[in-house]
């Protein structure tokens, strides 16, 4: 379990980037463009929580994908749609 404070701090860490362009053709470390899974990963990563920690580190690509987040043992699905 992660604290509500860590979640809030993670959100606060990415707020300065609101309004930056959307592009999937940007690296996970770039601050110039953003995409959905990168936002989630960067917010938690700013709190020392790497949502890719349990994936194959040596096979990490330039991007963090929705599947990377889904596969991490720290993350779990919350939503109304069924898989």
N, C-alpha and C positions, 0 to 999 in steps of 0.2 A: 504494500500500500504506500502511496505517495501522498504527501500532505496537500491540503487545499492551498496552503501558502506557497508551496513549490509550484503548483499549477498556476496560481495567480502571478507569481514572479516570472514564470516561463512566458505567460501571455504578455506581461509587461515588457519582456525583453524583445519581443518582435513588433510591438506597437510602433516604434520609430520607422518601420519599413512599410507601413500602410500607404498605399498609393504608388508603390514601386510597380514596375511592369510585371505582368504574368508571362512566364515562359518556361517550358519544360526543357529548353536548351540552355540551361544554366547549371553550374555545379552546386553541390550542397553547401559549399563554403562561401559562395558569392553573395553579396548583399544587393546586387543591382537588379535582379529579377527573382521571382518567387513562383512556386507551384504548391499545390495543396499538401502533399506529403512532406515536402521540405519544411513548410511552416510548422507542422506538428513536430517533426524531428528536431528542428532548431530550437523550438520553445523548450522542449524537455532537455535537450542537450545543454542548454544554457544553465540548467540546474544540476548538471552532472549526471544526467540519466540518458544513456545512449540506447535508444530503442532498437538499435541494430546490434547491440552487444552480443546477442546470442546467435546471430547469423554468421555465415562464413566470412570472417574478417578479410581474408586475403582475396575474396572474390567481390568485394565492394566495388561498385562502379562509380561513375561520376555523380549519379543521381541516387537519391533515396526514394524508393518506390512504395506505393501503397502495400504491395505484397511484403516488402521488408518490414514495415510496421506491423502488419497482420501476423507475420511469422514470429515476431519477437515474443518471448515468454512473459515479458512484463506487460504486454498490451493484451487487451481483450475487447471483443466486439460488444458494443452497446448500440442498440438501434431497433427499429421496428420492422425492417425488412428481414426476410429469411434467406438463408444461403442455400 
